[in-house]
Amino acid sequence: MTRLIIISNRVAVPKARGAAGAQGGLAGALNSALKDNGGIWFGWSGQESEDPAGSINLQRHEGVTTATIDLPARDVEEYYNGYANSTLWPLFHYRLDLTEYERETGRGYERVNQRFADAVAPLIEPDDLVWVHDYHLIPLGERLRAQGVNNRIGFFLHIPWPPTRLFVSLPFHERLVRTLLEYDLIGFQTDEWRGSFLHYCSKELNAEVDEEAGTISFEGRSVIARTYPIGIDWDHFQAQGNRGESRNAHQRLLSSTRERTAMIGVDRLDYSKGLPERIDGIGRFFDQHPERVRDLVFIQIAPPSREDVKSYQDIRMMLEQKTGQINGARSEVDVVPIRYVNRGYSHAELFGFFRGSKIGLVTPLRDGMNLVAKEYVAAQDPNDPGVLILSRFAGAAEQLGLDGTGAVLVNPYSPDDISDAILQALDMPLDERKARYEAMIATIRDDNVQAWTRCFCADLTATR
C-alpha cells in the first residue's frame, strides 16, 4: 500500500480517544487519511531547542505516526516570524505596505527548509506519496529532489497567490517559483489564485502554459496546477451541534441578546480579516439607522494570533479603539451595540453561537478560502436560516455567492456597502433566507474536507 507523507509547518497530534471535541477540520481529515494509508505527519514541534543534531521525535497515536523537530530560536525568528509571516503572508494577501524585505530572514527561511529536508528525507520510502502544505515550505520540494527523493510530491497553498505585478516585488521571486516547479502537482484554493500563478509562469519564466489543463512545461519538467477548494469536516461539525456545550452556548446567546438580532463575526486577530474595516461598516450602519441600535447586536470573537509581531499588536489596538468609540456613542444603560471578545471558543460553542445568530459577517480583505463562512451556514436551522454577508475577496465567494443566489456579497473596503448589506439581511424575508441557504448548503455538505483530501491525493497518485 502507498503510504502518505504529510509535511507542514506544524503537526496536529491526534487527541485521545473520547476526548472532548475530537479532532475535526483539516487536521482531522489528514489524520484520517494517514490512518487509511499509513505514513507520517512531519513538521516543527512548536518548541525551541539549540540541539545541533536536530533530533526527530517520533510518536504513534491511534494509528497515526507523527515526527517533529525543534528549531533554534534564531530559526523561529527568521523563518517563522520573519520571512513566512512578515514577508510572504502580507505579500500574498496584497499588503505591500506591511511586507518586509529582509535578506537575513530570507536566509533563515531557506535554512529551515533545508533542515526539514535533511530530517524528513530518510523517513521517505520509494513508493510514498509526499504532500507538502503551505507558504512556509515552498522550497521544500526542490530540497527533497536534491536529496534524491524522486517520489510524487504535491504542494497545496492554503492562502491566495498574488497577481504578477505584486509578486515581482519579492526579491528572488523567480528562484522561489522555480522551487515550486519541482513539485508534480500544485493545488490552489480558487481559479483566481491558480490563474495568477499560471500568468506569472508564462510572463516571467516564459514557460509553456496550458491554462485549461493547468500544465506548466519548463526546463524539461511538466507540472500540473489545479484548483481544490477546501471544505469543512461536515460530519464532525454537525456532531458538535448535538453536544450539550453547543446547546448551552446557543441558549446563552439568545438569552443575552434579549430579542435583538445577533450578528456574529469569528476571526483570528489578523489584518487580512478586515476587522477595522468591518467595524467602520457597522459604525456607518448605526450612523445611517440610529433607530436600529435596539434591533441589532454585533458579537466579534477574535482570538489573538502572532502576538509577538508588531502589525498584529497594532491591529488589536485599532480594533479595541474603534469598538470603544462606537459603544461610547451608541450605548444605553441596557444596550451595548458591539461585544468584542478577545478569546477563542470550542467548535461546539461556535456551532451554538452561529445557530443563534441571524447574520454572519465574514468580510476579509483577502482570504484563501475562509471556512468560518461555511461553518456559519452549516450551523443554521434549515427552517429559519440566517444570512451570510461575505466579502467578494474571500476564496469562499467563488462557491457561495458569485452567482448572486447564496451569500450577500460586499466590498469589505466600503463602509456603505457593509451598511447596506446589514440592512438587507436584517429585513430579509424568510422565503429569501431559505432560498439563499439552499443555494449554499449542498456544496458545503458535499465538497467537504474529506472529499478535498481524496481528490488531491488521487490526482497526485495519477501524476508521472
Secondary structure as GFF3:
##gff-version 3
##sequence-region A 1 464
A	DSSP	beta_strand	4	10	.	.	.	ID=ss1
A	DSSP	alpha_helix	25	37	.	.	.	ID=ss2
A	DSSP	beta_strand	39	48	.	.	.	ID=ss3
A	DSSP	beta_strand	57	61	.	.	.	ID=ss4
A	DSSP	beta_strand	64	71	.	.	.	ID=ss5
A	DSSP	alpha_helix	73	75	.	.	.	ID=ss6
A	DSSP	pi_helix	76	88	.	.	.	ID=ss7
A	DSSP	alpha_helix	89	92	.	.	.	ID=ss8
A	DSSP	three_ten_helix	96	98	.	.	.	ID=ss9
A	DSSP	alpha_helix	103	120	.	.	.	ID=ss10
A	DSSP	three_ten_helix	121	123	.	.	.	ID=ss11
A	DSSP	beta_strand	129	133	.	.	.	ID=ss12
A	DSSP	three_ten_helix	135	137	.	.	.	ID=ss13
A	DSSP	alpha_helix	140	146	.	.	.	ID=ss14
A	DSSP	beta_strand	153	156	.	.	.	ID=ss15
A	DSSP	alpha_helix	164	167	.	.	.	ID=ss16
A	DSSP	alpha_helix	173	180	.	.	.	ID=ss17
A	DSSP	beta_strand	185	188	.	.	.	ID=ss18
A	DSSP	alpha_helix	191	204	.	.	.	ID=ss19
A	DSSP	beta_strand	208	210	.	.	.	ID=ss20
A	DSSP	beta_strand	215	218	.	.	.	ID=ss21
A	DSSP	beta_strand	221	227	.	.	.	ID=ss22
A	DSSP	alpha_helix	234	240	.	.	.	ID=ss23
A	DSSP	alpha_helix	244	257	.	.	.	ID=ss24
A	DSSP	beta_strand	261	266	.	.	.	ID=ss25
A	DSSP	three_ten_helix	271	273	.	.	.	ID=ss26
A	DSSP	alpha_helix	275	288	.	.	.	ID=ss27
A	DSSP	three_ten_helix	290	294	.	.	.	ID=ss28
A	DSSP	beta_strand	296	301	.	.	.	ID=ss29
A	DSSP	alpha_helix	310	330	.	.	.	ID=ss30
A	DSSP	beta_strand	338	341	.	.	.	ID=ss31
A	DSSP	alpha_helix	347	356	.	.	.	ID=ss32
A	DSSP	beta_strand	359	362	.	.	.	ID=ss33
A	DSSP	alpha_helix	371	378	.	.	.	ID=ss34
A	DSSP	beta_strand	387	391	.	.	.	ID=ss35
A	DSSP	alpha_helix	397	400	.	.	.	ID=ss36
A	DSSP	beta_strand	408	410	.	.	.	ID=ss37
A	DSSP	alpha_helix	415	426	.	.	.	ID=ss38
A	DSSP	alpha_helix	430	446	.	.	.	ID=ss39
A	DSSP	alpha_helix	449	462	.	.	.	ID=ss40
###
